[in-house]
Amino acid sequence: MLTIPIYNPTGEKVGEESIDPADFGGKVNKQLLHDVVLMHQANKRVGTVNTRGRADVAGSGKKLFRQKGTGNARVGAKRTNKRKGGGVAFARRNRDYRYSIPKKAVRAAIRMALLSKFQDGQALIIDQLAPSEPKTKHVVKTLKSIPRPDLKAAHATPVEGETKTAVLARTLHDRTILIGTSIHDPVFHRTVRNIEGVLVAPVSEFNTYDILKQRYLVLTRESLVALTEKVKQKTSRRGAAPTTITTGSEA
């Protein structure tokens, strides 16, 4: 079993939550994570670049002058990439970079990415994370008070007379964080979207790229329950007929 620390908004540790690694696949396949991350990065590429090649620029394809006897260097058509105004060599065209990986592999990669965060000690739970009023400064104050969960004991111990910068370096302040919510909360999303490096998403919309890109995973009690239930669900084939139970009188 893996344990996740629970903190309150003031930065005090109030408990721990146990996680069964078997619910998240039990092991991490780095090659699968690599493949799925590459897929997400490729799907984000716009691919609208377009340069003009020899066939796209204006000008004749006729040889400018004869090969010998002029005293000039030998030269071919005007549209060659060697001349000013000519086409680009190996011109780039509009292209769609998107491709897909089997859905079962993508879902398995999400579970493995979550498991890697739990194993590396980069996940934590904040009790009552949503502030009473939509103020960004309240969330920033919470992040400044909660220590980083992956720090070793030697680095997490306060030192007398240290600077304020050194104190903040041990907290979640100014770190890349993925905050998971149980449902889509537009008010909370507007509250934290101005904080640099912080990404907010419902646990139902988690993907491998966002989980691994953000260093820390912050959950609430409700989102952890929703996340655990989601990873335990078994996907059914599309179009599969529902199973019906036939009674003895109907047979």
Buried (B, 14 or more C-beta within 10 A) or exposed (E): EBEBBBBBBEBEEEEEBEBEBEBBBEEBBEEBBEBBBEBBEEEEEEEEEEEEBBEEBEBEEEEBEEEEEEEEEEBEBBBBEEBEEBBEEEBEEEEEEEEEBEEEBBBBBBBBBBBBBBBEBBBBBBEEBBBEEBEBEBBBBBBBBBBBBBBEEEEEEEEEEEEEEEBBBBBBBBBEBBBBBBEEEEEBBEBBEEBEBBBBBBBBEBBBBBBBBBBBBBBBBBBBBBBBEBBEEEEEEEEEEEEEEEEEEEE
